[in-house]
C-alpha cells in the first residue's frame, strides 16, 4: 500500500460535505486512485463519484493532474493490475473505517450516531460508472 491522502471540504452555501481520498498506486510519478464522496445534507444523500486517477505532484512529474476518461482509467488499472476488489476495499475503508468511524469517535457524546448506527441516509455509488463495460480485473 502506498501513501494515503484524505481531505475534507465543507460548503456552507449549498450544504455539502466533500471528502477526497487517494491511495498511491504508482509512486514514481505520484499517481493515485482518487475517490470523491459528496454528502448532501438536505437530502441525506451520499454520492460516491466515478473513480479517477490523479497525479498529486504533477508539477514535478510533468504528468497531467487528473485522468477521468473511462478508457484511460481502464488502461491504468490494467497496467498496474488494480482489481475491482482492491478498489472496493479502499472505497469502503475510506468511507467506513476512516471518515465515518473517525467522525463518530471524534464527536463522542455530542452526537446521537454511533459506529453501528450512522443514521438514515441514501448512497448513490457511481464509482465504476466511467469504466468500460468489459472492465473486470
N, CA and C atoms as a LAMMPS dump frame, in Angstrom:
ITEM: TIMESTEP
0
ITEM: NUMBER OF ATOMS
411
ITEM: BOX BOUNDS ff ff ff
-5.0000000000000000e+02 5.0000000000000000e+02
-5.0000000000000000e+02 5.0000000000000000e+02
-5.0000000000000000e+02 5.0000000000000000e+02
ITEM: ATOMS id mol type element x y z
1 1 1 N 0.853 -1.179 0
2 1 2 C 0 0 0
3 1 3 C 0.889 1.228 0
4 2 1 N 0.544 2.2 -0.84
5 2 2 C 1.293 3.439 -0.911
6 2 3 C 0.756 4.478 0.052
7 3 1 N 1.175 5.698 -0.161
8 3 2 C 0.696 6.798 0.675
9 3 3 C -0.808 6.971 0.533
10 4 1 N -1.427 7.431 1.612
11 4 2 C -2.865 7.702 1.618
12 4 3 C -3.064 9.178 1.946
13 5 1 N -3.975 9.821 1.224
14 5 2 C -4.287 11.229 1.429
15 5 3 C -5.798 11.371 1.59
16 6 1 N -6.241 12.101 2.6
17 6 2 C -7.67 12.358 2.793
18 6 3 C -7.842 13.846 3.073
19 7 1 N -8.782 14.465 2.355
20 7 2 C -9.078 15.892 2.535
21 7 3 C -10.575 16.074 2.718
22 8 1 N -10.953 17.036 3.517
23 8 2 C -12.356 17.323 3.806
24 8 3 C -12.642 18.769 3.438
25 9 1 N -13.749 18.985 2.705
26 9 2 C -14.187 20.33 2.329
27 9 3 C -15.656 20.483 2.734
28 10 1 N -15.988 21.594 3.343
29 10 2 C -17.376 21.851 3.739
30 10 3 C -17.841 23.111 3.028
31 11 1 N -18.976 23.004 2.319
32 11 2 C -19.556 24.148 1.618
33 11 3 C -20.844 24.524 2.347
34 12 1 N -20.802 25.606 3.093
35 12 2 C -21.961 26.027 3.873
36 12 3 C -23.086 26.564 2.995
37 13 1 N -22.75 27.113 1.829
38 13 2 C -23.775 27.671 0.942
39 13 3 C -24.731 26.607 0.419
40 14 1 N -24.198 25.54 -0.133
41 14 2 C -25.093 24.51 -0.691
42 14 3 C -25.219 23.292 0.231
43 15 1 N -24.704 23.421 1.448
44 15 2 C -24.819 22.385 2.474
45 15 3 C -24.343 21.019 1.982
46 16 1 N -23.108 21.007 1.505
47 16 2 C -22.49 19.742 1.101
48 16 3 C -21.161 19.573 1.83
49 17 1 N -20.824 18.332 2.014
50 17 2 C -19.517 17.974 2.56
51 17 3 C -18.842 17.11 1.502
52 18 1 N -17.626 17.459 1.155
53 18 2 C -16.891 16.721 0.147
54 18 3 C -15.649 16.13 0.798
55 19 1 N -15.47 14.845 0.605
56 19 2 C -14.269 14.176 1.086
57 19 3 C -13.54 13.626 -0.125
58 20 1 N -12.275 13.926 -0.182
59 20 2 C -11.409 13.478 -1.256
60 20 3 C -10.373 12.551 -0.633
61 21 1 N -10.277 11.328 -1.144
62 21 2 C -9.336 10.353 -0.589
63 21 3 C -8.583 9.677 -1.722
64 22 1 N -7.294 9.481 -1.515
65 22 2 C -6.451 8.886 -2.552
66 22 3 C -5.515 7.861 -1.948
67 23 1 N -5.21 6.847 -2.746
68 23 2 C -4.177 5.887 -2.381
69 23 3 C -3.191 5.806 -3.541
70 24 1 N -1.927 5.942 -3.207
71 24 2 C -0.872 5.919 -4.214
72 24 3 C -0.714 4.516 -4.786
73 25 1 N -0.737 4.43 -6.099
74 25 2 C -0.576 3.164 -6.814
75 25 3 C 0.777 3.109 -7.498
76 26 1 N 1.209 4.231 -8.033
77 26 2 C 2.426 4.262 -8.834
78 26 3 C 3.307 5.394 -8.294
79 27 1 N 4.239 5.082 -7.383
80 27 2 C 4.994 6.131 -6.7
81 27 3 C 5.969 6.917 -7.577
82 28 1 N 6.492 6.325 -8.631
83 28 2 C 7.486 7.026 -9.447
84 28 3 C 6.932 8.349 -9.973
85 29 1 N 5.67 8.332 -10.42
86 29 2 C 5.058 9.544 -10.958
87 29 3 C 3.93 10.066 -10.066
88 30 1 N 3.882 9.59 -8.828
89 30 2 C 2.922 10.069 -7.822
90 30 3 C 1.476 9.895 -8.272
91 31 1 N 1.145 8.76 -8.884
92 31 2 C -0.213 8.524 -9.372
93 31 3 C -1.032 7.749 -8.347
94 32 1 N -2.269 8.182 -8.185
95 32 2 C -3.149 7.637 -7.153
96 32 3 C -4.527 7.308 -7.704
97 33 1 N -5.173 6.307 -7.084
98 33 2 C -6.614 6.142 -7.261
99 33 3 C -7.255 7.225 -6.417
100 34 1 N -8.222 7.917 -6.973
101 34 2 C -8.815 9.056 -6.279
102 34 3 C -10.319 8.858 -6.129
103 35 1 N -10.763 8.875 -4.889
104 35 2 C -12.163 8.675 -4.531
105 35 3 C -12.737 10.009 -4.062
106 36 1 N -13.965 10.307 -4.507
107 36 2 C -14.645 11.525 -4.063
108 36 3 C -16.004 11.135 -3.511
109 37 1 N -16.233 11.546 -2.275
110 37 2 C -17.514 11.312 -1.601
111 37 3 C -18.148 12.681 -1.377
112 38 1 N -19.384 12.854 -1.851
113 38 2 C -20.081 14.135 -1.719
114 38 3 C -21.39 13.891 -0.952
115 39 1 N -21.486 14.477 0.242
116 39 2 C -22.678 14.283 1.071
117 39 3 C -23.545 15.537 1.013
118 40 1 N -24.811 15.354 0.603
119 40 2 C -25.781 16.447 0.531
120 40 3 C -26.605 16.417 1.819
121 41 1 N -26.393 17.404 2.661
122 41 2 C -27.01 17.425 3.986
123 41 3 C -28.532 17.46 3.9
124 42 1 N -29.089 18.317 3.036
125 42 2 C -30.552 18.466 2.946
126 42 3 C -31.249 17.167 2.567
127 43 1 N -30.685 16.435 1.625
128 43 2 C -31.34 15.213 1.142
129 43 3 C -30.792 13.949 1.814
130 44 1 N -29.777 14.114 2.656
131 44 2 C -29.121 12.977 3.32
132 44 3 C -28.678 11.924 2.3
133 45 1 N -28.064 12.419 1.234
134 45 2 C -27.602 11.539 0.159
135 45 3 C -26.087 11.625 0.056
136 46 1 N -25.451 10.472 0.082
137 46 2 C -24.016 10.376 -0.114
138 46 3 C -23.777 9.885 -1.537
139 47 1 N -23.09 10.687 -2.333
140 47 2 C -22.779 10.319 -3.708
141 47 3 C -21.296 9.948 -3.771
142 48 1 N -21.036 8.737 -4.248
143 48 2 C -19.659 8.321 -4.496
144 48 3 C -19.408 8.564 -5.977
145 49 1 N -18.539 9.523 -6.263
146 49 2 C -18.281 9.947 -7.639
147 49 3 C -17.467 8.875 -8.384
148 50 1 N -17.449 8.944 -9.737
149 50 2 C -16.664 7.984 -10.517
150 50 3 C -15.173 8.032 -10.151
151 51 1 N -14.553 6.883 -10.164
152 51 2 C -13.134 6.745 -9.86
153 51 3 C -12.301 7.481 -10.905
154 52 1 N -11.301 8.214 -10.436
155 52 2 C -10.365 8.865 -11.346
156 52 3 C -8.944 8.574 -10.864
157 53 1 N -7.991 8.881 -11.711
158 53 2 C -6.576 8.755 -11.378
159 53 3 C -6.039 10.172 -11.273
160 54 1 N -5.328 10.461 -10.194
161 54 2 C -4.702 11.775 -10.094
162 54 3 C -3.204 11.624 -9.921
163 55 1 N -2.499 12.664 -10.304
164 55 2 C -1.074 12.777 -10.059
165 55 3 C -0.924 13.916 -9.074
166 56 1 N -0.621 13.583 -7.803
167 56 2 C -0.648 14.613 -6.776
168 56 3 C 0.542 15.558 -6.848
169 57 1 N 1.593 15.2 -7.54
170 57 2 C 2.743 16.088 -7.673
171 57 3 C 3.012 16.349 -9.152
172 58 1 N 1.948 16.759 -9.867
173 58 2 C 2.057 16.861 -11.326
174 58 3 C 3.03 17.935 -11.797
175 59 1 N 3.374 18.911 -10.964
176 59 2 C 4.302 19.94 -11.402
177 59 3 C 5.713 19.384 -11.579
178 60 1 N 6.126 18.48 -10.698
179 60 2 C 7.483 17.943 -10.811
180 60 3 C 7.548 16.698 -11.693
181 61 1 N 6.433 16.005 -11.905
182 61 2 C 6.463 14.79 -12.714
183 61 3 C 6.114 15.038 -14.169
184 62 1 N 5.544 16.188 -14.477
185 62 2 C 5.099 16.537 -15.824
186 62 3 C 4.002 15.602 -16.326
187 63 1 N 3.274 14.957 -15.437
188 63 2 C 2.114 14.153 -15.803
189 63 3 C 0.872 14.972 -15.516
190 64 1 N -0.18 14.74 -16.28
191 64 2 C -1.389 15.525 -16.086
192 64 3 C -1.973 15.292 -14.698
193 65 1 N -2.717 16.267 -14.235
194 65 2 C -3.252 16.239 -12.879
195 65 3 C -4.299 15.148 -12.683
196 66 1 N -5.227 14.984 -13.641
197 66 2 C -6.303 14.002 -13.46
198 66 3 C -6.597 13.261 -14.754
199 67 1 N -6.909 11.978 -14.6
200 67 2 C -7.372 11.153 -15.712
201 67 3 C -8.764 10.675 -15.337
202 68 1 N -9.759 11.111 -16.102
203 68 2 C -11.13 10.705 -15.769
204 68 3 C -11.84 9.994 -16.923
205 69 1 N -11.21 9.976 -18.086
206 69 2 C -11.779 9.266 -19.227
207 69 3 C -11.75 7.766 -18.94
208 70 1 N -12.898 7.118 -19.067
209 70 2 C -13.041 5.71 -18.722
210 70 3 C -12.023 4.786 -19.351
211 71 1 N -11.762 4.948 -20.644
212 71 2 C -10.815 4.062 -21.316
213 71 3 C -9.408 4.215 -20.754
214 72 1 N -9.032 5.441 -20.451
215 72 2 C -7.696 5.688 -19.91
216 72 3 C -7.583 5.219 -18.465
217 73 1 N -8.665 5.362 -17.706
218 73 2 C -8.682 4.825 -16.344
219 73 3 C -8.567 3.307 -16.407
220 74 1 N -9.356 2.687 -17.313
221 74 2 C -9.267 1.229 -17.533
222 74 3 C -7.817 0.809 -17.805
223 75 1 N -7.169 1.513 -18.722
224 75 2 C -5.802 1.166 -19.115
225 75 3 C -4.848 1.268 -17.924
226 76 1 N -5.004 2.321 -17.129
227 76 2 C -4.159 2.481 -15.948
228 76 3 C -4.37 1.317 -14.974
229 77 1 N -5.636 0.983 -14.706
230 77 2 C -5.943 -0.101 -13.768
231 77 3 C -5.37 -1.422 -14.249
232 78 1 N -5.479 -1.678 -15.555
233 78 2 C -4.931 -2.92 -16.119
234 78 3 C -3.404 -2.932 -16.042
235 79 1 N -2.789 -1.802 -16.388
236 79 2 C -1.329 -1.725 -16.374
237 79 3 C -0.765 -2.034 -14.986
238 80 1 N -1.414 -1.538 -13.941
239 80 2 C -0.918 -1.736 -12.579
240 80 3 C -1.643 -2.869 -11.852
241 81 1 N -2.42 -3.641 -12.603
242 81 2 C -3.125 -4.816 -12.092
243 81 3 C -3.939 -4.498 -10.835
244 82 1 N -4.671 -3.399 -10.903
245 82 2 C -5.552 -2.999 -9.806
246 82 3 C -6.888 -3.702 -10.016
247 83 1 N -7.291 -4.486 -9.057
248 83 2 C -8.51 -5.284 -9.188
249 83 3 C -9.731 -4.539 -8.657
250 84 1 N -10.89 -5.01 -9.073
251 84 2 C -12.156 -4.477 -8.572
252 84 3 C -12.227 -4.63 -7.047
253 85 1 N -11.772 -5.762 -6.54
254 85 2 C -11.771 -5.993 -5.085
255 85 3 C -10.924 -4.958 -4.355
256 86 1 N -9.764 -4.638 -4.907
257 86 2 C -8.885 -3.64 -4.305
258 86 3 C -9.581 -2.28 -4.269
259 87 1 N -10.184 -1.897 -5.39
260 87 2 C -10.879 -0.61 -5.476
261 87 3 C -12.025 -0.549 -4.472
262 88 1 N -12.82 -1.616 -4.397
263 88 2 C -13.947 -1.647 -3.46
264 88 3 C -13.47 -1.655 -2.012
265 89 1 N -12.379 -2.347 -1.749
266 89 2 C -11.818 -2.385 -0.393
267 89 3 C -11.493 -0.972 0.087
268 90 1 N -10.835 -0.174 -0.766
269 90 2 C -10.465 1.177 -0.36
270 90 3 C -11.655 2.133 -0.382
271 91 1 N -12.623 1.903 -1.255
272 91 2 C -13.864 2.695 -1.205
273 91 3 C -14.486 2.554 0.181
274 92 1 N -14.608 1.325 0.663
275 92 2 C -15.216 1.061 1.962
276 92 3 C -14.314 1.501 3.119
277 93 1 N -13.018 1.275 2.979
278 93 2 C -12.064 1.684 4.022
279 93 3 C -12.144 3.187 4.274
280 94 1 N -12.053 3.972 3.183
281 94 2 C -12.095 5.425 3.35
282 94 3 C -13.417 5.868 3.972
283 95 1 N -14.52 5.296 3.498
284 95 2 C -15.835 5.726 3.965
285 95 3 C -16.132 5.257 5.385
286 96 1 N -16.033 3.967 5.622
287 96 2 C -16.478 3.419 6.909
288 96 3 C -15.394 3.408 7.983
289 97 1 N -14.192 2.965 7.635
290 97 2 C -13.145 2.834 8.646
291 97 3 C -12.482 4.16 8.992
292 98 1 N -12.4 5.063 8.055
293 98 2 C -11.755 6.347 8.325
294 98 3 C -12.772 7.453 8.553
295 99 1 N -13.476 7.831 7.519
296 99 2 C -14.343 9.005 7.593
297 99 3 C -15.421 8.881 8.675
298 100 1 N -16.307 7.917 8.532
299 100 2 C -17.435 7.819 9.461
300 100 3 C -17.006 7.41 10.867
301 101 1 N -16.148 6.422 10.985
302 101 2 C -15.697 5.987 12.31
303 101 3 C -14.942 7.104 13.028
304 102 1 N -14.026 7.765 12.336
305 102 2 C -13.278 8.849 12.971
306 102 3 C -14.198 10.003 13.353
307 103 1 N -15.189 10.31 12.508
308 103 2 C -16.12 11.393 12.812
309 103 3 C -16.946 11.06 14.057
310 104 1 N -17.489 9.857 14.108
311 104 2 C -18.288 9.451 15.273
312 104 3 C -17.428 9.453 16.532
313 105 1 N -16.251 8.854 16.463
314 105 2 C -15.372 8.803 17.633
315 105 3 C -14.918 10.197 18.064
316 106 1 N -14.682 11.075 17.103
317 106 2 C -14.259 12.441 17.405
318 106 3 C -15.349 13.277 18.043
319 107 1 N -16.599 12.983 17.725
320 107 2 C -17.718 13.739 18.288
321 107 3 C -18.209 13.18 19.622
322 108 1 N -17.829 11.96 19.915
323 108 2 C -18.169 11.36 21.205
324 108 3 C -19.634 11.494 21.553
325 109 1 N -19.909 11.996 22.715
326 109 2 C -21.273 12.095 23.224
327 109 3 C -22.055 13.268 22.629
328 110 1 N -21.419 14.11 21.832
329 110 2 C -22.121 15.232 21.197
330 110 3 C -22.986 14.781 20.037
331 111 1 N -22.892 13.522 19.642
332 111 2 C -23.638 13.018 18.501
333 111 3 C -24.553 11.875 18.934
334 112 1 N -25.691 11.786 18.284
335 112 2 C -26.591 10.664 18.557
336 112 3 C -26.221 9.438 17.723
337 113 1 N -25.254 9.585 16.818
338 113 2 C -24.838 8.477 15.963
339 113 3 C -23.714 7.689 16.614
340 114 1 N -23.599 6.423 16.21
341 114 2 C -22.54 5.546 16.69
342 114 3 C -21.918 4.846 15.489
343 115 1 N -20.836 4.118 15.727
344 115 2 C -20.204 3.357 14.655
345 115 3 C -21.177 2.316 14.108
346 116 1 N -22.078 1.812 14.93
347 116 2 C -23.063 0.835 14.483
348 116 3 C -24.327 1.448 13.913
349 117 1 N -24.496 2.771 14.058
350 117 2 C -25.704 3.447 13.573
351 117 3 C -25.343 4.842 13.064
352 118 1 N -25.19 4.95 11.742
353 118 2 C -24.854 6.235 11.127
354 118 3 C -26.09 7.043 10.78
355 119 1 N -27.248 6.563 11.135
356 119 2 C -28.483 7.272 10.827
357 119 3 C -29.064 6.845 9.501
358 120 1 N -30.053 7.594 9.052
359 120 2 C -30.794 7.279 7.837
360 120 3 C -30.248 8.132 6.686
361 121 1 N -29.616 7.484 5.713
362 121 2 C -29.105 8.197 4.545
363 121 3 C -29.113 7.267 3.342
364 122 1 N -29.053 7.87 2.147
365 122 2 C -29.018 7.104 0.902
366 122 3 C -27.614 7.191 0.318
367 123 1 N -27.238 6.129 -0.406
368 123 2 C -25.948 6.128 -1.099
369 123 3 C -26.185 5.954 -2.593
370 124 1 N -25.568 6.824 -3.38
371 124 2 C -25.509 6.682 -4.843
372 124 3 C -24.07 6.322 -5.171
373 125 1 N -23.819 5.076 -5.519
374 125 2 C -22.464 4.628 -5.788
375 125 3 C -22.21 4.639 -7.294
376 126 1 N -21.463 5.64 -7.743
377 126 2 C -21.114 5.797 -9.161
378 126 3 C -19.649 5.467 -9.42
379 127 1 N -19.007 4.78 -8.487
380 127 2 C -17.571 4.567 -8.542
381 127 3 C -17.091 3.976 -9.861
382 128 1 N -17.818 3.015 -10.405
383 128 2 C -17.388 2.34 -11.632
384 128 3 C -18.113 2.852 -12.877
385 129 1 N -18.891 3.906 -12.761
386 129 2 C -19.751 4.337 -13.877
387 129 3 C -18.988 4.849 -15.093
388 130 1 N -17.748 5.295 -14.939
389 130 2 C -16.995 5.798 -16.093
390 130 3 C -16.096 4.736 -16.726
391 131 1 N -16.087 3.527 -16.152
392 131 2 C -15.234 2.477 -16.687
393 131 3 C -15.952 1.705 -17.785
394 132 1 N -15.196 1.13 -18.683
395 132 2 C -15.792 0.368 -19.775
396 132 3 C -16.509 -0.859 -19.269
397 133 1 N -17.471 -1.324 -20.05
398 133 2 C -18.271 -2.483 -19.641
399 133 3 C -17.434 -3.743 -19.514
400 134 1 N -16.337 -3.813 -20.241
401 134 2 C -15.505 -5.002 -20.197
402 134 3 C -14.516 -5.027 -19.044
403 135 1 N -14.509 -3.981 -18.241
404 135 2 C -13.518 -3.898 -17.173
405 135 3 C -13.901 -4.825 -16.025
406 136 1 N -13.123 -5.88 -15.84
407 136 2 C -13.469 -6.866 -14.806
408 136 3 C -12.275 -7.348 -14.026
409 137 1 N -11.16 -6.682 -14.091
410 137 2 C -9.955 -7.153 -13.391
411 137 3 C -10.234 -7.479 -11.936
